[in-house]
Amino acid sequence: MDKMNSAYVGTMPIGRMIHLVNQHKDRLLSTHLSTIDITPAQFKVLAVIEVEGIYSPAEISKALSIDCGSMTRMVERLVKKSLIEKQPNPNDKRGVLLSLTVLGIGILEQCLEIIATHVGPTLTGDLSSEEIEQLLGLLTRMLPS
């Protein structure tokens, strides 16, 4: 198979298929997280702070591909909801560092439980555990090292 044809699964480009699966995942997240008044974008910010240990709004916006203006508005919404707090950055007098509040940690734990019990199983459908492992392995190989 030449390079042009190998980029397609059937007649669908691989990138388009990944995009459609991502949209489906975001719709599932939106539906299930709305029960606890959290958007998928808010969940992702909470998770990046707590799970990945990224505390700078600029670094979070890079990690999530969010523009700085959107990130600023997101931080203000999460502070208003008492899910995160801002502290001065000791290494940058103009910057702040973000951390989850006790309430924020509780909400993140609820999000992760909802994802594990509802979103994940719906997203993977009838794939076997072996197929899920294979898919994860293939997707991991597609990422840059």
PyMOL commands that set and color helices and strands:
alter all, ss='L'
color gray80, all
select helices_A, chain A and resi 3-6+14-36+40-50+57-64+68-80+102-124+129-142
alter helices_A, ss='H'
color red, helices_A
select strands_A, chain A and resi 8-9+12-13+84-89+92-100
alter strands_A, ss='S'
color yellow, strands_A
deselect
rebuild
show_as cartoon
